């Protein structure tokens, strides 16, 4: 008889980097991963609004997450976009790098978030230790409910 393998339950999400740290977004909160498309700059918006892109006939506002959180993004041409669709909200979050789908054992979950990313705590839901990295769970849904995120008009 074949040997029985010990099967552990896993949690799945989309892994990405932002400001040199690793994050993971729940699978159900990201509808698509895109290469950063060309965009048209919009007048009178916050500096973290990159612009708007036409993606298969739909207008996709692009938000630079590093700028939104107060950092200056690096000059990378290989940045990616995590597309969100939450009711009427269809937007793209620009991140540095995407690692694709990650499957992490649920028993590695911790309620705490690393001190280095504590400024993002309102948008985080714990962390996982996986493959020698700490992956902070980033919730695009929590970001979409943030009043500042919705106030894209420049003051």
N, C-alpha and C positions, 0 to 999 in steps of 0.2 A: 504494500500500500504506500502511496506517496506521503511524504511528510507534510503534516498540517502546518501551514504558515500562520503566524500570528498577525492578523489583519487589524490595523489601527484605523480609526476614523480620521478623515482628513477634512480640512477646510480649504476652499479654493478661492483665489483672488488674482488680480492683475498686479504684478510687481513692477515698480518704477522707482526712479531716483528723482530727488528734488534737493537742491542745495548740498549734494554730496551724501545724503542719507537715503536709506531704503525704506520704501513704503509699499503697502499693498492695499488695493481697493477691492471691496467685495464684488464678486462676479456680477451680481444683479444690479450694481450701480453704474456700470460702464457698458455702453451698448456697442462701442466700436473703438478700435485703435487705428489711428491714421498717421502717415508721415505728415509733417507740418505742411499744410497746403499754402499756396500764395494767398495773401490777404490784402484787402483794401483798408487803409487806415480811416478811422472815423473821426470827424472833428468834434471837439467838446466832450471827450470822454477821459476817464482816468488813464494814467500812463500804463496801467497794467492790462488795459484792453488792447490787445495786439491789432485787432481789426475784425473784419468779417470776410468769410470765404464762401464760395459757392461749392457745395459738396453734393453732387448728383441732383442739382436743381433746388437744393435747400440752402438757405443762408445760415451759416454756422458762425456765431460770434466766437472769437478766440480770446481766451483769458490766459495771460502769462502768470502761472502760479508763483514763480519765484518773485516777480515784481509785486504781486498781490500781497505776499507775505513780507515785503520790505527788503528783499535782496536784489542785487543786480545780477541778471542772468549772464552766464558765460556766452561767448560767441560761438555757439555750436550750430552746425548746419543739420545735424542728425536728430534734432529734437522731435518729439512725438506728441500726438494729441490724443487724449482720452475723451471720447465723445460721450456726453450725458444726455439722456432724454427723460425728464421728470415732469410729467404732465405737459404744460405748455412750454416749459423750459427746454430748449435744445441748444447746447453750448459745448465748446471744446476747451479742455484744460491742457495747456501746453506744459509738458514735463521734459526733463533732460533725456531720459532713457527709459525704455520699457523692456522688461524681462519676460513679458508674456505671462501665461497662466502659471501660477505657483500652487502646488498642493502641499499643505503643511499639516503635520499631525496636530490634532486639536489639543492634545495634552501638553503642547509647548506654549499654549496661550498664557499670557500674564496680563493682569489688569493695568499694571504700570506701563508708562511710556518712558523711553529714554530721556534723560535730563536735557540732552542736546536738542531735542525737538519739542520740549515742553511748551514753547510759545505757540505751537499748533494744537495744543491740548483740546480746545473746543471742537476740533475737527477729527480727533483721534478716538479710537475705541479699543485701547490696549495695544499689545504687541505680541509677536511670535519670535521665538528663537529657532532659526532654521538654517542649516548648511553654514554654520559659523557666522551668520549675520542676524541682526535684530531687524525685523520688519515691523514697522509701526503701522497699525491698521488705520488708513485714511478713509473717511467717509465723504464722498462727493455729495451725498444727500444732506449731511450736516452743513457743508459749505454752501449749498444752494439755499439753505434756510437763513443764512447770515445776512443781516441788513446791509452791511457794507458791500457785500458781493452784489447785491441787487442795485446798489447806488453807483452805477457805472458812469453817470454824468459827472464831468469835472465841476468842482465847486468854484 
